[in-house]
């Protein structure tokens, strides 16, 4: 009796694995994971909130610099039409030119 139940369980697992290899066999599997996420939010709301915050931080874009920011060590030159001509990157900021009186 126990051998029959174990054999049926092994057969069911084997057939399930084979069905996942078929085209479209993995569609709709995410719904069970969504249900388990709800259980996590009920029993451990802090952990669920922390997980959601981490996921939103991963998806957040980089902060763009404002127009007033001038990063040190970069020098851009433009032609008469305003098109970028060259960019020079330096390890240290270039010294400011001094105006001799």
C-alpha positions in Angstrom: 0.0 0.0 0.0 2.7 2.5 1.0 4.8 1.4 -2.0 1.8 2.1 -4.3 1.4 5.6 -2.9 5.1 6.4 -3.2 5.1 5.0 -6.7 2.1 7.1 -7.7 3.8 10.2 -6.2 7.0 9.6 -8.1 5.0 9.0 -11.3 3.1 12.3 -10.7 6.3 14.2 -10.2 7.9 12.7 -13.2 4.8 13.5 -15.4 4.7 17.1 -14.0 8.4 17.6 -14.9 7.8 16.3 -18.4 4.8 18.6 -18.9 7.1 21.6 -18.0 9.4 20.7 -20.9 6.5 21.1 -23.4 6.0 24.4 -25.3 4.0 26.7 -23.0 4.3 24.3 -20.1 5.5 27.0 -17.7 2.7 29.5 -18.4 0.5 30.4 -15.4 2.9 29.1 -12.8 3.4 32.5 -11.3 -0.1 32.6 -9.8 0.8 30.2 -6.9 3.8 32.4 -6.0 1.5 35.5 -5.8 -0.7 33.6 -3.4 2.2 32.8 -1.2 3.3 36.4 -1.2 -0.1 37.3 0.3 0.4 34.8 3.1 3.8 36.4 3.8 2.2 39.8 4.1 -0.4 38.5 6.5 2.0 36.7 8.9 5.0 38.9 8.6 4.0 42.3 7.2 7.3 44.0 8.0 9.2 41.4 6.0 6.8 41.8 3.1 7.1 45.6 3.1 10.9 45.3 3.2 10.9 43.0 0.2 8.6 45.3 -1.7 10.8 48.3 -0.9 14.0 46.4 -2.0 12.3 45.5 -5.3 11.2 49.2 -5.9 14.8 50.4 -5.1 16.1 47.9 -7.7 13.8 49.3 -10.3 14.5 53.0 -9.5 16.4 55.0 -12.0 19.6 56.9 -11.4 19.4 60.4 -10.2 20.2 62.8 -13.0 22.5 65.7 -12.3 21.0 69.2 -12.6 22.1 71.6 -15.2 24.1 73.6 -12.6 26.3 70.6 -11.7 29.8 70.6 -13.2 31.6 67.3 -12.4 35.3 67.8 -11.9 37.8 66.3 -14.3 35.5 66.6 -17.4 36.1 69.1 -20.2 33.7 69.3 -23.2 34.4 71.4 -26.2 31.7 72.4 -28.7 31.9 73.7 -32.3 30.3 76.9 -33.6 26.9 75.2 -34.2 26.8 73.9 -30.6 27.5 70.3 -31.4 29.8 68.3 -29.1 33.3 68.1 -30.5 35.4 66.4 -27.9 35.3 65.3 -24.2 38.5 65.2 -22.1 38.4 63.1 -18.9 41.1 63.7 -16.3 41.8 61.9 -13.1 42.0 65.1 -11.1 40.3 68.4 -11.9 42.1 70.7 -14.2 43.4 73.8 -12.5 41.4 77.0 -13.1 43.1 79.4 -15.5 44.3 82.5 -13.6 43.8 85.9 -14.9 47.0 87.9 -14.7 46.5 91.5 -13.8 
